[in-house]
């Protein structure tokens, strides 16, 4: 069964620390991250999401970020990644 993690509106340093602990606890499980309410995406949070996606792929376990708010995709783009970076089909 896929675990659904709902992100807070602001992914700042404090929220990223909490998210990191949550992701560590879910390692080895399929995860869907709900970024539908995100209005601010900090650089450290983006780095964590990129790293988590790579780790889950390396482990051969599904990792998705859906839905994605405009604030989330704008933050991804503002920090240098293409806005569709997390829109690829999940690795299964």
N, C-alpha and C positions, 0 to 999 in steps of 0.2 A: 504494500500500500504506500502511496506517495504521501510524504509529509508536505504540508503547505505552510510556508512561513510568510506571514504578513509583515511587510516592512513599515516602519513609522514614516510620518510625513517628512521628517528631517533626518537624513543620514549623515550626521555630523560625527565627530570623534567619539563622543559618549555612546551614541547609538551603534556605531561600528564595533565598539568593544563588546557590547551585548550580542550583536549579530554574530560576531566571531565565536563567542562561547556557544551560541545556539547551533551554529553550523558544525562546530567540533562535535557536539553531542549527537548530531544527525549523520555524521560520516558513516558511509556504508549503506545508507538508505536513499531511495529515490526522493528528490526534493523538487518542489515547485515553489519559487519565490514570487510572492504577489507584490509587485512594485506599483500597483495601481493608484496608491495614495501619495506617492513620493512627490514632494515639491522642491526638495533640495538634496543633491547628491554630492557629497564631498569626495575629494580625491582619494582619501584613505578607504572610504567605503567602496569606491569603484575598484580600487586595487584588490580589495578583499573579494569582490564579486568575480573579477577576472580570475583570481587565484582559485576560488572555490569551483568555478566552472571547469578550469583545467584539471583540478584534482579529481572531481567527479568523473570527468572523461577518462582520465588515467586509470581510475578504478573500474571503469566500464559500467557506471551507474548513471541513470538519468538525472539531469539537472536542467531546469528550465526557469526562466524569469518571465512570467506572464500573469496578469496583464502588466503592461508598462505604461505609466503615466507620461504625459508630455514633459513634466518636470524631470522625470527619470531619463528619458531619451535626450532631452536638451542638455542635461548634465553630462551624460555619456559623450555627446558631441563636443561640448565645451571643454571637456578634459582630453580631447584628442582622438577619441575612437569614433568610428562611424556609428551613427545612431542605430543602425540595424545590427550592431555587434552581437547583441544577445537575442536576436530574433531568428537565428538559425534554428533548424530543426534540432530538437534535443538529441543528445547522444544516448543511444539505448544499448 
